[in-house]
Amino acid sequence: MRWCLVVGWFVLLIGWNLPPGWSAVADGDKPRLFMAVLHGMATPTSILVSVGVVALILFVKVDPY
């Protein structure tokens, strides 16, 4: 279950970093679109937040009721 949350976090991060108008250029320029998403994810803030979120998901135990 926790790995699904980690994968979900990175899917959310990819969606957040899609450039505006991505659907108009997605057909012919997929490598450039992929590089734009990676460039947005490679900021120090994004990396630190991702490390923190993954650490919280994997190591913090939530005890339901």
Secondary structure as UniProt FT lines:
FT   HELIX           2..16
FT   TURN            20..21
FT   HELIX           22..25
FT   TURN            26..28
FT   HELIX           30..41
FT   HELIX           44..59
//
